Amino acid sequence: MSSGVSICPDGDLYLGISGIDLKFDRLDLGEGICLSKTKCTFLTGHMMVFESAKEEDQTDVPRSVRTDKDGSKWKDVSAETRPVSGLTGYDITGELLITKAASESMGQDQFALARWILSLMRMWSVPSLSAPVLSKQSLSLVLAAEMEELQQVLPFETQSRGIYLESDLGRSVTLDRLYWIRDSWKSGAKLANARKEFRLAVEALDQAHFVHDHALGVLLVWAALEGLFSPSRSELRFRTSALIASFLESPGAERRKLHREVTKLYDARSSAAHDRSSIDRAALMESMILLRRIIIKMISNCHVPSRDELEGLLFGG
């Protein structure tokens, strides 16, 4: 998702975050990684995001979004968001510190670790956030730096989005909305390192925000779902949908209902892949919500089920 980055930090890495309103000064996420409040504007020539419609005007929210059990819900605000040309700016309201020590402790590149934390923040708390700027020193220090030092500030996530999603809790973030990330990011990172299909699923969900063709976005998300749930190349539609429903719901009416919903989304995936049909934004959003729910459950369980385990859930064995 990021633009080309030429610096290779030999120290700590700081990322300026936009699209979020932190209601606290600082949160220690562990291993020396911190999220803190800051305030500055990063000027660029890319895009501007207008305020979304008022809550009472957003009535066309799918039921599956309203009943999301994972703590925050997503809604589509693409109709109220417009890219614009000319010089624009990002209001930087947060700063994410990725220390060199954290990178060494986790055995991961600093940029990879930063992308992992950002992807979890988008998935769990604020899907609208981005990190349009990075620096080798704290942004609060850059503000007071001499002009020749400003070369250390570089653009990072500056792409426009293909789909604009918001949490129904808004962009205002209190500490309790980030505790799950604080408690889960390390175990989730280890799970992603151990299971390639899971890591690719997280990346697919995060990349889907920035895909401008809805059919391509649906294919991206469903490639991730099939990587996690498809046992073979035959009977993909029924079997994949059944395994997903079995993983997310206990036997009964809710599982049957979810299976029908997932089957319809799989039909949209097939249309995108084979019929070259026009895919509406709702199919992409619902597919992203489904994948989000699965990833959150896997991270919370610290486990990606095997094919045998999924078959056991489906058949009760």
C-alpha positions in Angstrom: 0.0 0.0 0.0 2.9 2.3 0.5 4.7 4.4 -2.0 8.3 3.7 -2.7 10.5 4.3 0.3 14.2 4.9 0.0 15.3 5.3 3.6 16.5 2.3 5.5 16.3 3.4 9.1 19.3 2.5 11.3 17.3 3.6 14.3 13.7 4.1 15.2 10.9 4.6 12.6 8.1 7.1 13.1 4.8 7.1 11.1 2.4 10.0 11.0 -1.2 8.8 11.1 -4.2 10.5 9.6 -7.9 9.8 9.7 -8.0 9.1 13.5 -8.9 11.2 16.6 -6.9 9.9 19.6 -8.5 10.6 22.9 -5.4 9.9 24.9 -1.8 11.1 24.9 0.1 7.8 24.6 -0.4 4.0 24.5 2.4 1.5 24.9 1.6 -1.5 22.6 4.6 -3.5 23.9 8.1 -4.2 22.7 8.7 -0.4 22.7 6.0 0.2 20.0 4.0 3.3 21.0 1.0 5.2 19.6 0.8 8.8 20.7 -1.1 12.0 19.9 0.5 14.7 17.7 -0.7 17.5 15.4 0.7 18.7 12.1 -0.3 18.9 8.4 1.4 16.9 5.7 1.0 18.7 2.3 0.9 16.6 -0.8 -0.8 16.7 -4.2 -3.0 13.7 -3.9 -6.4 13.7 -2.3 -8.7 15.1 0.3 -11.5 13.3 2.3 -14.6 15.2 3.0 -16.7 14.6 6.1 -19.2 11.7 5.8 -22.9 12.2 5.9 -24.6 12.5 9.3 -25.4 9.3 11.2 -29.1 9.7 10.7 -28.7 9.8 6.9 -26.8 6.6 6.7 -29.8 4.2 6.7 -28.7 1.8 3.9 -26.3 -0.2 6.1 -26.4 -4.0 5.5 -27.7 -5.9 8.4 -24.5 -8.0 8.7 -22.7 -4.7 9.5 -25.1 -3.7 12.2 -24.8 -7.1 13.9 -21.1 -7.5 13.7 -19.9 -9.0 17.0 -16.3 -7.8 16.8 -16.6 -4.5 18.6 -16.7 -2.1 15.7 -18.8 -2.0 12.6 -18.0 -0.8 9.1 -20.2 1.2 6.8 -19.7 2.4 3.2 -19.1 6.2 2.9 -17.7 6.2 -0.6 -20.6 8.3 -1.9 -19.6 11.1 0.5 -15.9 10.9 -0.3 -14.3 12.5 -3.3 -10.7 12.6 -4.6 -9.6 16.1 -5.6 -6.7 17.4 -7.6 -4.2 20.0 -6.6 -2.2 20.6 -3.4 -4.0 19.0 -0.5 -2.9 18.1 3.0 -3.3 15.3 5.5 -4.0 16.3 9.1 -1.6 14.1 11.1 -3.1 13.5 14.5 -1.2 10.4 15.6 2.3 9.0 15.6 3.2 5.3 15.6 6.8 4.5 16.8 8.4 1.3 15.6 11.6 0.9 17.5 14.6 -0.9 16.1 14.6 -3.0 19.3 11.0 -4.1 18.5 12.0 -5.1 15.0 15.0 -7.1 16.2 12.9 -8.8 19.0 10.2 -9.8 16.5 12.7 -10.8 13.8 10.9 -8.5 11.3 11.8 -5.6 9.1 10.6 -2.3 10.6 8.4 -1.5 7.5 6.8 -4.9 7.7 6.1 -4.5 11.4 4.7 -1.0 10.8 2.4 -2.3 8.0 1.2 -5.2 10.3 0.2 -2.7 13.1 -1.4 -0.4 10.7 -3.4 -3.2 9.1 -4.7 -4.3 12.5 -5.7 -0.8 13.4 -7.6 -0.4 10.1 -9.2 -3.8 10.6 -10.2 -3.5 14.3 -10.6 0.2 15.1 -10.6 2.8 12.3 -10.7 1.6 8.6 -10.3 5.1 7.4 -6.8 5.7 8.9 -3.7 5.8 6.9 0.0 6.7 7.5 0.8 9.2 4.8 4.2 10.2 6.2 7.2 8.5 7.9 10.3 9.9 9.5 13.5 8.8 11.2 12.7 11.1 14.1 9.6 12.1 16.0 7.3 14.5 14.0 7.2 16.7 17.1 11.0 17.1 16.7 10.8 17.6 12.9 8.6 20.6 13.5 11.4 22.3 15.3 14.2 21.0 13.0 16.3 23.0 10.6 15.2 23.0 7.0 18.1 20.7 5.8 16.8 18.0 8.2 13.4 17.8 6.6 14.7 15.4 4.0 14.1 12.7 6.6 10.3 13.1 6.2 9.0 11.0 3.3 5.5 10.0 1.9 4.3 6.5 2.8 0.6 5.6 2.4 -0.7 8.2 0.0 -2.8 6.2 -2.5 -6.4 7.1 -3.0 -9.0 4.5 -2.0 -11.3 2.5 -4.1 -13.8 2.0 -1.2 -14.2 4.3 1.8 -15.3 2.6 5.0 -16.0 4.0 8.4 -16.6 2.4 11.7 -20.0 3.2 13.2 -18.0 4.3 16.3 -16.4 7.0 14.2 -12.8 8.1 14.1 -12.7 9.0 17.8 -10.5 6.4 19.5 -10.3 5.8 23.2 -7.8 3.5 24.9 -10.3 0.6 25.2 -10.7 0.5 21.4 -7.1 -0.4 21.0 -6.6 -2.9 23.9 -7.3 -5.8 21.5 -4.5 -4.7 19.2 -2.2 -4.2 22.2 -2.9 -7.7 23.4 -3.0 -9.5 20.1 -0.5 -8.0 17.6 2.4 -10.1 18.7 0.6 -13.4 18.7 -1.0 -12.4 15.4 2.4 -11.6 13.9 3.7 -15.0 15.0 0.7 -16.7 13.5 1.2 -14.8 10.2 4.8 -15.9 10.1 3.9 -19.5 10.7 0.9 -19.7 8.3 1.4 -18.1 4.9 -2.2 -18.3 3.9 -3.2 -16.4 7.0 -0.6 -13.7 6.3 -1.8 -13.3 2.8 -5.4 -13.0 4.0 -4.5 -10.1 6.3 -2.6 -8.4 3.4 -5.6 -9.0 1.0 -8.0 -7.4 3.4 -5.8 -4.4 3.9 -5.1 -4.0 0.2 -8.8 -4.2 -0.7 -9.3 -0.7 0.6 -7.1 0.6 -2.2 -8.3 -1.4 -5.2 -10.4 0.8 -7.5 -12.1 -1.9 -9.5 -14.8 -3.6 -7.3 -14.6 -6.9 -9.3 -10.8 -7.0 -8.8 -11.3 -6.3 -5.1 -13.8 -9.2 -4.7 -11.4 -11.5 -6.4 -8.6 -10.4 -4.1 -10.7 -11.0 -1.0 -12.0 -14.3 -2.2 -8.6 -15.6 -3.2 -7.7 -15.1 0.5 -10.9 -16.9 1.7 -10.2 -19.8 -0.6 -6.7 -20.0 0.6 -8.0 -20.5 4.1 -11.0 -22.7 3.4 -11.0 -24.4 0.0 -10.1 -28.1 0.5 -9.9 -28.9 -3.2 -10.6 -27.6 -6.7 -14.0 -29.3 -6.8 -17.2 -28.3 -5.2 -15.7 -24.9 -4.3 -19.0 -23.0 -4.1 -20.8 -25.2 -1.6 -17.9 -26.6 0.3 -16.0 -23.3 0.8 -19.2 -21.5 1.9 -20.1 -24.4 4.3 -16.7 -24.4 5.9 -16.7 -20.7 6.5 -20.2 -20.9 8.0 -19.1 -23.8 10.2 -16.0 -21.9 11.4 -18.0 -18.8 12.4 -21.2 -20.2 13.7 -22.4 -23.1 15.8 -24.8 -25.6 14.3 -28.3 -24.2 13.9 -30.3 -21.5 12.2 -27.5 -18.9 12.3 -25.1 -21.2 10.6 -27.6 -22.0 7.8 -28.4 -18.3 7.4 -24.7 -17.4 7.2 -24.1 -20.2 4.7 -26.7 -18.7 2.4 -25.2 -15.3 2.7 -21.7 -16.5 2.0 -22.9 -18.6 -1.0 -24.3 -15.4 -2.6 -21.0 -13.6 -2.0 -19.3 -16.6 -3.7 -21.6 -16.1 -6.7 -20.4 -12.5 -6.9 -16.8 -13.8 -6.9 -17.6 -16.2 -9.7 -19.2 -13.4 -11.7 -16.1 -11.3 -11.3 -13.8 -14.1 -12.3 -15.8 -15.8 -15.1 -18.6 -13.6 -16.4 -16.7 -10.3 -16.3 -19.9 -8.9 -14.8 -20.1 -5.6 -13.2 -19.7 -6.0 -9.4 -21.3 -3.4 -7.1 -19.6 -2.0 -4.1 -21.8 -3.8 -1.7 -20.4 -7.2 -2.7 -16.9 -6.0 -2.1 -17.8 -4.5 1.3 -19.7 -7.6 2.5 -16.8 -9.8 1.4 -14.3 -7.7 3.3 -16.5 -7.8 6.4 -16.6 -11.6 6.1 -12.9 -11.9 5.8 -12.4 -9.4 8.7 -14.6 -11.5 11.0 -12.6 -14.6 10.1 -9.2 -13.0 10.7 -10.2 -11.5 14.0 -11.4 -14.9 15.2 -8.2 -16.6 14.2 -6.1 -14.0 15.9 -8.2 -14.2 19.0 -7.9 -18.0 19.0 -4.1 -17.8 18.1 -4.9 -20.6 15.7 -5.6 -21.2 12.0 -7.6 -24.4 11.7 -6.3 -27.2 9.5 -8.4 -28.8 6.8 -9.1 -31.8 9.1 -10.3 -29.4 11.8 -12.6 -27.6 9.4 -14.0 -30.9 8.2 -14.6 -31.8 11.8 -16.6 -28.6 12.4 -18.6 -29.2 9.3 -19.5 -32.9 9.9 -19.2 -32.9 13.7 -16.3 -35.3 13.8 
